[in-house]
Amino acid sequence: MRAALDRLYDAAAWIAAAFMVGLLAMVLIGIAGRQFGFYLPGTDAYAGYLMAGAAFLSLAHTLKRNEHIRVTLLLSLAGPRGRRALERWALGVALLLSALLAFYSVRLAWQSHAFNDISTGNDATPLWLPQLSMAIGSVILLVAFVDELVLELRGRRAGAEAGGMQHVE
């Protein structure tokens, strides 16, 4: 199960990276268009879609690599038992919030598909297509928080026992 979850997080990160390359392409096309006098409709909208998709698809991978920003002041002041309690509370709240985000993201994409909602720009993209990456990224983030909470409850969560910052830059 661990290997399958890690492959899921890595696959989402690779797709997010591909979206970032697509975002770069959209920006470069826009710049080239201004320099050489042509306009490709929809490049701004697609750059926004790709940016949002990259952000949401990379959330779970970032969480699993302990790269999310954490405020560790309370954790550093709490003892080992207090630290574990705070970690569990924080993961429980994060799990609840990510479940809400996943539910409403999936619902938004589903409703956009059901109502044939399209963008108001000149590209007229069906909105469920870019919303799908947000929904999938949110669901994968939910899975990652379930994974983290289970690991924490079993005492196997990496970095949780340190209670401090993972990286100092």
N, C-alpha and C positions, 0 to 999 in steps of 0.2 A: 504494500500500500504506500509506503514511504517513497519508493521509486516512482510510482505513478503520480503521486502528488507533486514531487519535484519536477517531473517531466511536464506536468500541467503548468506549473509556475514558469518554468523555463520557456515553454512554447509561447505562453502569453507575452513574455518579455521579448522573444524574438519577433513576434508579430508587431509589438510596440516599436521595436527598432526599425522594422520595415516601414511602419507608418511614419517614423521620423525621417527616413530617407525620402518617402513620398512627400512629406512636408517640405523638405529641402528642395525637391524638384519643383513643387508648386511655387515656392518663393523665387527660385531661379528663373522659372518661366515668366513670372510677373516682372522681375527685374529686366530680363532680356526683352520682354515686350515693350517696356518703357524706353529702352535704349534703341530698339530697332523699329519702333512704330507699329507694333501689332498688339492685339488684345485677344487673349484666350478667355472667353467667358467662364466664370465659375471657379477660377483658380483661387480667389480669396476664400470662397465658401469651402472648397475642398481642403485648403490649408487648415481652416478651422476644424473641419471634421477630423482630419488626420491628427491634429494636435490633441483634440479631446480623446480620440481613440487611443493614442499613444499614452496619454496620462492615465486613463482608466485601466488599460491592459497591463501597465507596468506596476500597479499598486500592490498586487499580491507578491510579486517577485521582490519588490523593495522591502515589503514587510518581512518576508522570510529571510532576507539578508541583513536584518536589523539596521536598515538605513533610514527608516522613518525618524523624523525629529521627535525626540522625547525630552520631557522636562523631568529631570531626575533629582531635583532638590529634595522632594519629600522622600523619595526612595533612599537617598543617601542618609537621611536623618532617622529613618525607621530601622529597627533591628531586623534580623533575618525573618522572624515570624511576621512582623509588620510589613516587610517588603513583599513577602509572598501573598499576604492578604491584599495589599495594594495592587500587585500585579494581576491577581485573579479578578479583583473588582474592575480594573481598567480593561482587561480582556473581555469581561462580561459586558460592559457598557459598549465597547467597540464592536463586539459580536452583535449586540442588539441594533446599534446604529448601522452597521454594514448590512444586516438583514433588511432593515427598512430601505436603505439605499438600493439594494438588489431588487427588492419587491417592486418599488416604484419605478426603477429603471426598466425592468422587464415589462411592467404594465404600460409605461410610456411608449416603448417600442411596439408593443402589441397593439395599442390603441392607434398609433400612427399608421400601422399597417392596415388595421381594420377600417379606418376612416380615409384611407388613401391620402394622407396628409403629405404635402410636398413643400419644399422650401419656397420662400417668397422671392428668392433671387432669380436671376435669369437662367440658372442651371436647372431649376425645377426638379431637384433630386427628391425622390421619395424619402421622407425623413426617417423612416424606420431603418434604413440602411446605415447611416452614421450612428443612430441611436443604438444599434445592435452592438457595436463595440463597447459602448458605455454599459449596456446591460450585461454583456459577457464578462467584462472586466469587474463589474460589481459583484457578480455571482462568484467569480474566482476569488475575489477579496473575501467574500463571506466564507468560502471554503478554507481559505488561509487562516482566518480568525478562529474558525472551529478547530482547525489543526493546531494552532498555537494554544488555545485553551485546553485542549486534550493533553497536549504535551506538558503544559504547566501543571495540570491536575495530577499527572503521572510523575511529575518531578524530573522530566527529561527535556525541558525547554532550554535551549542553548542561550547563554547570555543573561538569562533571568536571575541566576544565582549571583552574578556579579553586581547587579543592581545599579550599575553606573553606565556611563556613556560607552558605547561600543567603539566609536571613533572620535578622535579629537583632531580637528583640523584648524 
